[in-house]
């Protein structure tokens, strides 16, 4: 069983690709379906994006409720370049036998624009090769730690991550332009359930993971976060995957 949390599809694709290669099943932790019983599982995996060199709150809360058995456990975090100490911190909550980081296309458009089309495809091609390697190691239940922690990893995963969770997850900068057609996709798919439709337009509560699913998935690009995002592109992985690859997942 591979548990995943994903906003714009990077971690979902990684989880489903690994499951396809290893014969595992996948479970979206933000879904409303009953949590699977893993007590008899021989192998369990966790896939999630890194947020400010740390583990996203929903995944952290999820693993705290999981029973810790004798299954071989592995974790994969997706990131723009570095993961900091995220995997080591995760392993303190749920001990991992193997840990990986995987570079994926940038989706945090609050901080910077998306990667170029060429860079996106190059990162996905490199990720496909690395996932093949991971799958082989996981199937053999090898103990591996292949995580690009980066410089000042301890500082980033403690002080910077604390600042992100304390101050950067505000919803005050979200707004919609006249391009909003009231489709409600953002409210329907919000992992934090913080978006509600009011008078045909989304409004944000105070609880937000800063996953940016709403802003990246909006079909009319009506959702903005401050003025900077008005000129930036949007990203979801499904726009860049061949249809035959999607159908195999």
C-alpha positions in Angstrom: 0.0 0.0 0.0 1.3 3.4 -1.0 -0.2 6.4 0.8 0.1 9.8 -0.9 -0.8 13.5 -0.6 -0.7 15.6 -3.7 -1.9 19.0 -4.9 -1.0 19.5 -8.5 -0.3 15.9 -9.3 3.5 15.4 -8.9 3.3 13.2 -5.9 0.1 11.4 -7.1 2.0 10.5 -10.4 5.0 9.3 -8.4 2.8 7.2 -6.1 0.8 5.7 -9.0 3.9 5.1 -11.1 5.7 3.3 -8.2 2.5 1.2 -7.5 2.4 0.3 -11.2 6.0 -0.8 -11.1 5.9 -2.7 -7.8 2.4 -4.1 -7.9 1.2 -2.1 -4.9 -2.1 -0.3 -4.3 -2.4 3.5 -3.7 -4.5 5.5 -1.3 -5.0 9.3 -1.4 -4.9 10.4 2.2 -7.1 13.5 1.4 -9.9 11.2 0.2 -13.0 10.6 2.3 -12.9 6.8 1.9 -12.2 4.6 4.9 -8.5 4.2 5.8 -7.2 0.8 4.7 -6.1 -1.7 7.3 -2.3 -2.1 6.9 -1.6 -4.5 9.8 -1.0 -7.4 7.4 0.9 -5.4 4.7 4.4 -6.6 3.9 5.3 -3.2 2.4 4.0 0.3 3.0 5.1 3.5 1.3 4.5 7.3 1.7 4.7 9.9 -1.1 4.3 13.6 -0.5 5.7 17.0 -1.6 8.1 18.9 0.6 6.7 22.2 1.9 9.5 24.6 3.0 11.9 21.7 3.6 9.3 20.0 5.8 6.5 17.4 5.8 3.0 18.8 4.9 0.7 18.9 7.8 -1.9 16.5 6.4 0.7 13.8 5.8 2.2 14.3 9.2 -1.1 14.1 10.9 -2.1 11.0 8.9 1.0 8.9 9.8 0.5 9.7 13.5 -2.7 7.7 13.4 -1.2 4.7 11.6 -0.2 1.5 13.5 3.4 0.7 13.1 3.9 -2.9 12.1 6.7 -5.0 10.7 6.2 -4.0 7.1 9.1 -2.7 5.0 8.5 1.1 5.0 9.7 3.6 2.4 9.1 7.2 1.7 9.5 9.5 -1.3 9.3 13.3 -1.1 9.0 15.4 -4.2 10.7 18.7 -4.3 12.0 21.5 -6.5 15.7 20.7 -5.7 16.3 20.0 -2.0 14.4 18.2 0.7 16.3 19.4 3.8 15.7 17.1 6.8 12.1 16.3 5.8 12.6 12.6 5.5 14.5 12.2 8.7 11.9 14.2 10.6 9.2 12.0 9.0 11.0 8.9 10.1 10.8 10.0 13.7 7.0 9.7 13.4 6.9 6.7 11.2 10.2 4.8 10.9 11.4 4.3 7.3 13.7 1.6 6.0 14.3 3.6 2.8 14.0 7.3 1.9 14.2 9.1 -1.3 13.8 12.7 -2.7 12.8 13.3 -6.3 13.1 16.5 -8.2 9.9 17.5 -10.0 8.6 20.5 -11.9 8.0 23.7 -9.8 4.4 24.4 -8.8 4.9 26.9 -6.1 4.0 29.9 -8.2 3.6 32.2 -5.2 7.4 32.1 -4.9 8.4 32.1 -8.6 7.1 31.3 -12.1 6.8 27.7 -13.3 9.7 26.0 -15.1 9.9 26.4 -18.8 8.3 23.7 -21.0 11.7 22.3 -21.8 12.7 22.1 -18.2 9.4 20.4 -17.2 9.8 17.7 -19.8 13.4 17.2 -18.8 12.6 16.8 -15.2 9.8 14.3 -15.9 12.1 12.3 -18.1 14.7 12.2 -15.4 12.1 11.3 -12.8 10.8 8.3 -14.9 14.3 6.9 -14.9 14.8 7.4 -11.2 11.4 5.8 -10.4 12.5 2.7 -12.3 15.6 2.6 -10.1 13.5 3.2 -6.9 11.0 0.5 -7.9 13.8 -2.1 -8.3 15.3 -1.2 -4.9 11.9 -1.2 -3.2 10.9 -4.5 -4.7 14.1 -6.0 -3.2 13.4 -4.1 0.1 16.8 -2.6 0.0 17.6 -0.1 2.7 18.5 3.2 0.9 18.8 6.8 1.9 19.0 8.9 -1.3 17.8 12.3 -0.3 19.2 15.6 -1.5 19.2 17.5 1.8 21.0 20.6 0.5 23.0 23.1 2.4 21.9 24.3 5.9 19.4 21.5 5.9 18.9 21.6 9.7 18.2 25.3 9.7 15.8 25.2 6.8 13.8 22.3 8.1 13.5 23.9 11.6 13.5 27.7 11.5 12.4 28.3 7.9 9.8 25.6 8.1 8.5 27.0 11.3 8.2 30.4 9.7 6.3 28.9 6.8 3.8 27.1 8.9 3.4 30.1 11.3 3.2 33.0 8.8 3.2 31.9 5.1 0.0 29.8 5.2 -2.3 32.8 5.3 -5.3 32.9 2.9 -5.6 36.7 3.0 -3.8 37.1 -0.3 -6.2 34.8 -2.3 -8.8 36.5 -4.5 -10.6 35.9 -7.7 -10.8 38.0 -10.8 -13.8 38.6 -13.1 -12.6 35.5 -15.1 -14.2 33.3 -12.4 -17.1 31.3 -13.9 -18.3 29.9 -10.6 -17.5 26.2 -11.5 -16.7 25.3 -7.9 -13.8 23.1 -8.8 -11.5 24.8 -6.2 -14.0 24.3 -3.4 -14.6 20.7 -4.4 -10.9 19.7 -4.5 -9.5 21.7 -1.6 -7.6 19.3 0.6 -8.0 21.6 3.6 -11.8 22.0 2.9 -11.2 25.7 3.5 -12.9 27.0 0.3 -16.6 27.5 0.1 -18.7 29.0 -2.7 -20.5 32.2 -1.8 -22.6 34.1 -4.3 -21.0 32.0 -7.1 -17.5 32.8 -6.1 -14.9 31.0 -3.8 -14.1 32.4 -0.4 -11.2 31.1 1.8 -11.3 30.3 5.5 -8.3 30.6 7.8 -7.0 27.0 7.5 -4.9 26.4 4.5 -2.0 24.0 3.6 -0.6 26.4 1.0 -0.7 23.5 -1.5 -1.9 25.8 -4.3 -4.1 23.2 -5.9 -6.9 25.8 -6.3 -4.7 28.4 -8.1 -3.0 25.9 -10.3 -6.2 23.9 -11.3 -8.5 26.9 -11.9 -9.7 26.4 -15.5 -10.0 30.1 -16.2 -6.9 31.2 -14.2 -9.2 33.4 -12.1 -7.6 32.6 -8.8 -4.7 34.8 -7.7 -2.4 35.1 -4.7 -1.2 38.7 -4.6 -0.4 40.6 -7.7 2.7 38.5 -8.6 0.7 35.5 -9.7 -1.3 37.5 -12.3 1.6 37.2 -14.8 2.8 33.7 -13.9 1.9 30.4 -15.5 0.0 27.5 -13.9 1.1 23.9 -13.5 -0.5 20.5 -13.1 1.4 17.4 -14.2 -1.5 16.0 -16.2 -1.0 18.5 -18.9 2.4 17.0 -19.6 1.7 13.3 -19.5 0.9 11.3 -22.6 -2.6 9.9 -22.6 -1.3 6.3 -22.8 0.8 6.9 -19.7 -2.1 8.3 -17.8 -4.3 5.4 -18.7 -1.8 2.9 -17.3 -1.9 4.5 -13.9 
